[in-house]
Amino acid sequence: MGTMPWWSWILIWGGLVLLLLGVLVLGAVLVLRKAAALMPEVDRLEALQRELAELAEESVEPYRRRPVALLRGGRTVRQERSEFVDRRDERREAKRERKLDRAKGLIHADPMQFRHLVDTPKKG
């Protein structure tokens, strides 16, 4: 068995280093191209987010801190609590009705709607 001359190792390692550098440059170029293609989309997303934030600011009234319940009258607190409970119950009832409507639609499906899957053509 022969041994390889010393300069062959330099050629092999030099080739491997050049190949590694080529792969790294190619990867960097691909990443930069993707980043350049992504930037307009990021700008468009920022504009959309700004627009949605402005719409949200317009549609939502700012939070107003209420005085502590102990410092307000008992009648006022009971009335606010009653209004809150009524709104909550209405939301729950509406959600319950939606669930019932969906369930009725599933339960009372037309049994003949899939008949074509079961019927076999008659031989004559």
Secondary structure as a PSIPRED ss2 file (coil, helix, strand):
# PSIPRED VFORMAT (PSIPRED V4.0)

   1 M C   1.000  0.000  0.000
   2 G C   1.000  0.000  0.000
   3 T C   1.000  0.000  0.000
   4 M C   1.000  0.000  0.000
   5 P C   1.000  0.000  0.000
   6 W H   0.000  1.000  0.000
   7 W H   0.000  1.000  0.000
   8 S H   0.000  1.000  0.000
   9 W H   0.000  1.000  0.000
  10 I H   0.000  1.000  0.000
  11 L H   0.000  1.000  0.000
  12 I H   0.000  1.000  0.000
  13 W H   0.000  1.000  0.000
  14 G H   0.000  1.000  0.000
  15 G H   0.000  1.000  0.000
  16 L H   0.000  1.000  0.000
  17 V H   0.000  1.000  0.000
  18 L H   0.000  1.000  0.000
  19 L H   0.000  1.000  0.000
  20 L H   0.000  1.000  0.000
  21 L H   0.000  1.000  0.000
  22 G H   0.000  1.000  0.000
  23 V H   0.000  1.000  0.000
  24 L H   0.000  1.000  0.000
  25 V H   0.000  1.000  0.000
  26 L H   0.000  1.000  0.000
  27 G H   0.000  1.000  0.000
  28 A H   0.000  1.000  0.000
  29 V H   0.000  1.000  0.000
  30 L H   0.000  1.000  0.000
  31 V H   0.000  1.000  0.000
  32 L H   0.000  1.000  0.000
  33 R H   0.000  1.000  0.000
  34 K H   0.000  1.000  0.000
  35 A H   0.000  1.000  0.000
  36 A H   0.000  1.000  0.000
  37 A H   0.000  1.000  0.000
  38 L H   0.000  1.000  0.000
  39 M H   0.000  1.000  0.000
  40 P H   0.000  1.000  0.000
  41 E H   0.000  1.000  0.000
  42 V H   0.000  1.000  0.000
  43 D H   0.000  1.000  0.000
  44 R H   0.000  1.000  0.000
  45 L H   0.000  1.000  0.000
  46 E H   0.000  1.000  0.000
  47 A H   0.000  1.000  0.000
  48 L H   0.000  1.000  0.000
  49 Q H   0.000  1.000  0.000
  50 R H   0.000  1.000  0.000
  51 E H   0.000  1.000  0.000
  52 L H   0.000  1.000  0.000
  53 A H   0.000  1.000  0.000
  54 E H   0.000  1.000  0.000
  55 L H   0.000  1.000  0.000
  56 A H   0.000  1.000  0.000
  57 E H   0.000  1.000  0.000
  58 E H   0.000  1.000  0.000
  59 S H   0.000  1.000  0.000
  60 V C   1.000  0.000  0.000
  61 E C   1.000  0.000  0.000
  62 P C   1.000  0.000  0.000
  63 Y C   1.000  0.000  0.000
  64 R C   1.000  0.000  0.000
  65 R C   1.000  0.000  0.000
  66 R C   1.000  0.000  0.000
  67 P C   1.000  0.000  0.000
  68 V C   1.000  0.000  0.000
  69 A C   1.000  0.000  0.000
  70 L C   1.000  0.000  0.000
  71 L C   1.000  0.000  0.000
  72 R C   1.000  0.000  0.000
  73 G C   1.000  0.000  0.000
  74 G H   0.000  1.000  0.000
  75 R H   0.000  1.000  0.000
  76 T H   0.000  1.000  0.000
  77 V H   0.000  1.000  0.000
  78 R H   0.000  1.000  0.000
  79 Q H   0.000  1.000  0.000
  80 E H   0.000  1.000  0.000
  81 R H   0.000  1.000  0.000
  82 S H   0.000  1.000  0.000
  83 E H   0.000  1.000  0.000
  84 F H   0.000  1.000  0.000
  85 V H   0.000  1.000  0.000
  86 D H   0.000  1.000  0.000
  87 R H   0.000  1.000  0.000
  88 R H   0.000  1.000  0.000
  89 D H   0.000  1.000  0.000
  90 E H   0.000  1.000  0.000
  91 R H   0.000  1.000  0.000
  92 R H   0.000  1.000  0.000
  93 E H   0.000  1.000  0.000
  94 A H   0.000  1.000  0.000
  95 K H   0.000  1.000  0.000
  96 R H   0.000  1.000  0.000
  97 E H   0.000  1.000  0.000
  98 R H   0.000  1.000  0.000
  99 K H   0.000  1.000  0.000
 100 L H   0.000  1.000  0.000
 101 D H   0.000  1.000  0.000
 102 R H   0.000  1.000  0.000
 103 A H   0.000  1.000  0.000
 104 K H   0.000  1.000  0.000
 105 G H   0.000  1.000  0.000
 106 L H   0.000  1.000  0.000
 107 I H   0.000  1.000  0.000
 108 H C   1.000  0.000  0.000
 109 A C   1.000  0.000  0.000
 110 D C   1.000  0.000  0.000
 111 P H   0.000  1.000  0.000
 112 M H   0.000  1.000  0.000
 113 Q H   0.000  1.000  0.000
 114 F H   0.000  1.000  0.000
 115 R H   0.000  1.000  0.000
 116 H H   0.000  1.000  0.000
 117 L H   0.000  1.000  0.000
 118 V H   0.000  1.000  0.000
 119 D C   1.000  0.000  0.000
 120 T C   1.000  0.000  0.000
 121 P C   1.000  0.000  0.000
 122 K C   1.000  0.000  0.000
 123 K C   1.000  0.000  0.000
 124 G C   1.000  0.000  0.000
